[in-house]
Amino acid sequence: MTLLLAIIFFVFVVGAIKHGYFSFANVEYSFHEHPVQFIIVLIIMLGAAILCTYLFLQEVGVIK
């Protein structure tokens, strides 16, 4: 489950960076219109992806 969440978060972040736009919680974030909010939300999503990856590696036994 954590691997699936990590993949989803990474895809979300990469897609948002590629397009420069995403919609989250009924709010549209565009890098050109709101760069600070865009970057903050992407950092939070990237942190969630890294956390899920860490938890997955811990479950598998790579990290103890």
HELIX and SHEET records of a PDB file:
HELIX    1   1 THR A    2  HIS A   19  1                                  18    
HELIX    2   2 PRO A   35  VAL A   60  1                                  26    
SHEET    1   A 2 TYR A  21  PHE A  24  0                                        
SHEET    2   A 2 VAL A  27  SER A  30 -1                                        
END                                                                             
